[in-house]
Amino acid sequence: MSSIAQEGSVRNLRGPNRLDIRAEVWIPLVLMIGALGYPLFLLLTSAFNVGDPEQFPARVYGFDNFVKLSRHLDWIGNTLIVASGGTVLGITIGVSLAWIIHRTTMPGRKWFDLLIAIPYPLGPLVGALAWSQLGAPRDGLINRFFTAVTGIQSPLIDIYTPLGIIFTEAVFEAPVAVLIIGAAMQRMDPALEECSTIFGSGKLRTAWKITLPLMMPAILSAALFMFTSMIGSFAIPTMLGASSRFYVSTNAMYILLQGYPPNYPLAAALGLVLIAMTAVAVWLVQRVLRGRSYAVISGKNYRPRQVNMGWMTWVLFAGALTYVMLSLVLPMGTLLLASFQSSNAINFDFASWTLRNYKYVMFDFPTTQQAIVNSLILGIGTGTLGVVFATFIAIATHRSTSSGRGLLEQVTMLPQAFPRLIFAIGFLWMILTLPIQLYGTLLAVLLAYVVVFLPLAYRGMSGVVVQIDKALEEAARVSGASPMRVLRTVILPLLRPGLVATWALLFMVSVREISASLFLSGPNTQVLGPAIFSFWDSGGMPRVSALAVVQALIILIALTVVRFMAGRGVRV
Amino acid sequence: MKDRKDQGRASGLTRRQVVRLGSAATMLLAAPSLVGRAHAEASAPGNVDAAKAEGPVVVWHGDQEADVVEFLKAFTEKTGVPAVQQRLLPGQALPKLEAEFRAGQTSGDVYLTSDSGIMEDLRRKNRLLQYIPTQIDAYAPEYRSADPGYWTTYYVNVGPMMYDPRYVKEEEAPKTWLDLLDHKWKGQIGFQNSAAGTSYGFWFVMKDVLPKDFWDKLGANNPRAYSSSTQISQDIERGGLKIGGRVSIFQYVKSVRQKQPVKAVFPSIGVPSVNQATGIFSTTKRPNGSKIFNEYLLSKEGQFKWNEIQGSYSARKDVQIEHLPDINTLKLLLPVNFEEYMKADNRREFVGIWNKMTGL
């Protein structure tokens, strides 16, 4: 009693509003503000630069660039169309698949759970490359098959349209939605669904009226993730949009920056608009989630009942299989086919098939060898640094009593609002102005990766840290364990599944990354994403397909190794 | 101390002034020799042993990566000097270059670009090393910087129209640039986007040859913008695009080598062409290797090797490549007025027209 009174008096002495920011909060806060703030400052000054467009920071300011941008509202409009359309379609796919896998008795659910996760780490670059050969109006494999079967000459599908772009975006981002929504579905309290069934609702009506609204926070989280990814999406619109003269903000920005003289101010102004759009989306979803999250998530662990859908099970099976075909089997199969060709058009004359393209990309072409090695180094580096940093921040925000924890969390999540291409441009300008020689080093790319993927890492580690009961640590301390011993024997073993899963996720997204590294990789720091893009740009379809298959293999091997190493209990 | 100072003052000069004067005189006397030595060093041929010690020559370029890699392999086999490459379009290369010049050193050594206007600009800013290759006389004046040795044309990028007769009948195919305005080609003509130096070169040399409203009328046909000539060529081969509005000649040769039935059209009014220029950055850390590289690239052997790999025209008359039409039968339109070619106003005008035309 006396000690409580004493503590209270100390608090009173310090005052209720006294700032008590401790090292575990201010150190990462300062690092993050530096890594984000300076690039943002350079982007800001460039966006308002009406003087010499190549001056950093600018000296003459005005609004001319935004006036010019107002003549190109189609770029922003198209970006919104792709991001919104892709998100709606992706969420529809995600919710359906998550429900099928986690809430029904459909056979083969475990296999589907694994197969559905794969397209995400393969990435949009692989998706766009494959679908440009599957869905091209004249010689896409699907259209060729359609014509051969029906005799109809007009194409069945055209991937080089806004709808094609939306479809490809949605298919390759949907696994994230399955992951996020699926996790929530597994924790859901089944009582309301049971009530609905008791009151006579059918299975589909219960799913529509009860399950879906209960999942709304998870759905909104997934939607936000997809929307922000698609706003900054570069590879798919660039590779599929040229034929239909369809420009979104990122491919327009790329052209503005590639030309001579590069139009930095207009590109920066466009970048700021994108950041603002993403920030608004983040704010809106957070606002909606604040009001809803407590209503659905409880502390208890539930095992929701799985529904036998009767004859509908096979319809659901067909649906899941269709997704796996569209997102994995057909794209990878097409890339494999294309990689055996000696010309740009795919032919089925086996005698003319060759392995030369693999020999070329694996052994003869130094850029790809370097890119493979660098991507592996970056994958391991980003995974390790990102996990360490994210774990530190997660522990600081959830365990520390320091002031500023909320701010640290917000700043950590801030890169989510930066489309990666735009962040990379700001980051490039920053390292070029620094007195230390950072440009052209792998370290620069690594730092950029760690920053852009930190929200992903933090989200993963934060979810694990909050699940660990503080009582376990307290018990260890009471038993006389030092803080390091507590960390080594209690916290880290408990965090292990989360650490491994987050590490693997960071590894995979780093290996498939393109937007952030496009402007940062140098002569000795080639990485796979830009190498594939450059090959696509100037190297011919067979070789770029072979390189994409190699990249996919690296990712799949990593995925398998991590699942094997992690053993049971780790969901990667 | 005071006495000495006074003595100095008495003679009209302090010791510090004497030292300063002496230093200035030495500098003045040595300056011509220093400048001459620097010039001599710049003009001196590269030493192979020194080049090997310098490390790999870093070549920045905008060409097809596979072609450059193959050429670098041949270069290293021939000279023993290692070399690496990075594909960088001007928008990527120039900000890096700008920052590196501010820092006083460049990570790249040799720069190969499709925009000789950029080269000329770099030359005027003293950012190019003057190194006169031994075979410079093999290059006509229009294929090198006015003061030779700063930049030289390592290939002539001729830009005909291209189509595939499997998808476009020969009699229907365009014969002149004005034929591109026919509405039957709506949405079926492809150009490189405004970031390409060859697009600027095309516009620059054609703007005074074609009617003023040509670009607006062409824009009404909704031409597509591709990021590279390779992309255009691929789409033509796959039947996704009927006409390549301006395709780099080497794409045509590559397609012919792959036995694709493509046709190139060289209108009699003139074919747009650009100097693909090579130069050495003045701040190169590997001057010996860079000089040896340029020496080889511009030699008869190097020119044959490079243009054979790529399928392009050498600027040298003594190098002929199979599958290329005789260059003497073509009316090449090359940018020669570099004052105009470099002008920022012209570039801005081009970007505006080109982006509008291609729907950006």
Contacts between the chains, C-beta under 8 A, distances in Angstrom:
chain1	res1	chain2	res2	distance
A	54	B	95	7.2
A	54	B	98	6.3
A	136	B	238	6.5
A	136	B	240	5.7
A	137	B	240	6.8
A	138	B	238	6.5
A	138	B	239	4.0
A	138	B	240	5.3
A	139	B	238	4.7
A	139	B	239	5.6
A	139	B	240	7.1
A	160	B	240	7.7
A	238	B	227	7.4
A	242	B	224	5.9
A	242	B	225	6.3
A	242	B	226	5.5
A	242	B	227	7.0
A	242	B	231	7.2
A	243	B	224	5.8
A	243	B	235	7.1
A	243	B	240	6.5
A	243	B	241	7.5
A	244	B	224	8.0
A	245	B	222	6.4
A	245	B	224	5.9
A	245	B	225	7.2
A	245	B	358	6.8
A	245	B	359	3.7
A	247	B	359	7.1
A	247	B	360	5.6
A	252	B	360	6.2
A	255	B	193	5.3
A	255	B	194	6.4
A	255	B	195	5.2
A	255	B	225	7.7
A	255	B	355	7.8
A	255	B	360	6.3
A	256	B	91	8.0
A	257	B	91	4.6
A	257	B	92	7.7
A	258	B	89	4.8
A	258	B	90	7.1
A	258	B	91	3.6
A	258	B	92	6.8
A	258	B	193	7.9
A	258	B	195	3.5
A	259	B	90	6.9
A	259	B	91	5.6
A	259	B	194	5.4
A	259	B	195	4.0
A	259	B	351	6.3
A	260	B	90	3.8
A	260	B	91	6.6
A	260	B	94	6.5
A	260	B	115	6.0
A	260	B	117	8.0
A	260	B	118	5.9
A	260	B	195	7.7
A	260	B	197	7.0
A	260	B	200	7.7
A	260	B	347	7.0
A	261	B	94	7.5
A	261	B	344	6.9
A	261	B	347	6.6
A	262	B	90	7.4
A	262	B	91	4.2
A	262	B	94	6.8
A	262	B	95	6.8
A	263	B	351	7.6
A	264	B	95	7.8
A	342	B	258	7.5
A	343	B	237	7.3
A	343	B	258	5.3
A	343	B	260	7.1
A	344	B	234	4.8
A	344	B	237	5.2
A	344	B	238	6.0
A	345	B	237	6.4
A	345	B	238	5.6
A	360	B	66	7.8
A	365	B	65	8.0
A	365	B	66	6.8
A	365	B	69	6.0
A	366	B	69	6.5
A	366	B	84	7.3
A	367	B	65	6.2
A	367	B	69	6.8
A	367	B	85	7.6
A	428	B	95	7.4
A	429	B	95	7.7
A	432	B	95	6.9
A	432	B	96	7.2
A	432	B	99	3.6
A	433	B	99	7.3
A	437	B	103	7.4
A	439	B	96	6.9
A	439	B	99	6.9
A	439	B	100	7.8
A	439	B	107	7.8
A	440	B	107	5.0
A	519	B	92	6.5
A	522	B	86	6.7
A	522	B	96	7.9
A	522	B	107	6.4
A	523	B	58	5.1
A	523	B	60	7.9
A	523	B	84	5.5
A	523	B	85	7.3
A	523	B	86	4.0
A	523	B	107	6.5
A	523	B	108	7.2
A	524	B	84	7.2
A	526	B	86	7.7
A	534	B	65	5.9
A	534	B	87	5.4
A	535	B	65	7.0
A	537	B	227	5.4
A	537	B	228	4.8
A	537	B	230	6.7
A	537	B	231	6.9
A	538	B	63	7.6
A	538	B	64	4.4
A	538	B	65	6.0
A	538	B	66	7.8
A	538	B	87	7.1
A	538	B	228	5.1
A	538	B	230	4.7
A	539	B	64	6.7
A	539	B	65	6.3
A	539	B	66	5.6
A	539	B	230	7.2
A	540	B	230	6.8
A	540	B	234	7.1
A	541	B	234	6.5
A	543	B	66	7.2
